[in-house]
Amino acid sequence: MSTEERRPEPVKAVPVRHVGRWIGGAIVLALAALAVRSIIVNPNFHWELVGPYLFDTRIANGLVTTLLLTVGSMAIGIIGGIVLAIMRLSPNPVLSGAAGVYIWLFRGTPLITQLIFWANLGALYPTFGLGIPFGPEFVTWQTTATITVPVAALLGLGLNEAAYMAEIVRAGISSVDEGQNEAAGALGMTRGKTLRRIVLPQAMRVIIPPTGNQVISMLKTTSLVVVIGYTELTVVAQQIYAQNYKVIPLLVVTAIWYLVCTSVLTVFQGFIERKFSQSTIQTTGWASRMFGFRFGGGKDRQ
């Protein structure tokens, strides 16, 4: 028998037909088409009013206020979160306990309650000042004149966010192998320098994604400042449709601007994640060459 006669015939592969996937996709597309058509042809949306109000000066001012409030609150939250996370991880029981109480208090009470509390702080403390503890005060201020509505909004949002950021930063720092701290200490690096040069660059891969989510969440959470009378995007829209009774078009305008802002923040978050991933690889390589071994459980170099 020749070689050609002994050679088996090639197997004809028959692709698996995923009927369920095609049916499910068709159902989803049909429902999406119905939803889009309903949104477009429904006259109650008043699309002819959405365009003019989308770039209305009042809406633009409210949007700027929302963005500034988001940036300011997140700045307070991130800085406070880093400080609280370092305190929480401190071997000093007083610092660790104080940070734990802060996180427990601000995470355990509603944000609206905290906003109202800061807006009415003057009823509890009419004045506050600087001086010797349990002694005379050198400088005093009126609380109601200092803690204005914008300041109360920043304090309420920022200090509440610091409690959540503290846990995010703590988780990121804890994700770095403890052996790297020990190696840095053996080389005489201080705890602060080790944190800045070695731990935080690697912890950023864990910290950045939830921080981006917190920024996006803060953008929408700023609408809660309506309870203390502060005017931002949602409040401006409410004020406008309270006058002209065009509720739906104004809500659509607000939703569009929130979607635009969150989309931009999502793209920016992805860029930062890629940037820190690259710098983490470079930092790890530099530290590996310096310490003579690979981080993350790698073997010593020969």
Steps between C-alpha positions, in 0.01 A plus 500: 500500500647836400558791735225702338252216550589469872466875567169570686253738356501852650241560769233744397447735796144614532466832688277491803181691444417718797131542434431641846754778453344609171151495647612697807685755283198543276272559799738759647532682166123503456446643848773759445344606170159535666649707782688731262195546279282575802746761626530668159134512397348569844393867485497528880881512502485839324829453320461842341563651846795280597745667260440860613511408869807281455716809453297736713714734710330394822561133425864577414552683829345211690725255318810701588393508864450122496845441351672735744319339792604155374865598463515675838324221685717229343816698579399512867397134487821373339734698724301411810475137388878467462558650845234278658634188326853566628361558849292183475809295411714666767628280784403782735166390654389860559542600133352174375204523740428865413496419128276201565251712694496765226433240229232334713326831570498645148417174325231413752291817475304622193668759282189719504518510880865605483424775249222641718726476805778705337250757372366546854831480685452857620207390716734267689814715501421870442871584490829316463856618529869432551676517833650302784316173576281549808624860504434835332423531129707739291283512188129420468259481207125490467405151389209606281723751318778244444306180435290633213278278285774427241750423778246276673443315173875447451550387859203266494592334172878506547521372856249226424699398194821489705358211703443294186829598340681396818385142453591507130851631570545259789406207277747619237786537747423163658513334158874571476717221638630578850841367401558812295465717810747276681748517212472879486549524877811282473643754256436781746199655325256676729138392522383812317753460221411131463134595475563765232761319292401134518159430655272767353615465135410129513184553705366739237393210281259401778407855604428664163199292375281544813612863528374562147169347598487726804556808283215400269281429801591836655398679180145371551504520880548878483127525424436428871616850592149615412409418862713794622390739224810482282443546126658255255391336173202302628375788714524741205293263286243475778481877527442535126227236468333637813438813293412360158373152601719334233615226735599228254715714262694644791556155651625377161741795481630419847542132413689585180751720681554238771557235234748723316696571818506138615613388153790747505595390851489134394742566212727701730491220757611247240789725397618535860473125558722429199745770607539366852527143373800603289662699782444208738688266266784751468511558877499128570787447257701782660438369849585145393835613367563702813405232752636208299181293488162499334200627691187297535662174609760474220836323547821679590722592214810291460 
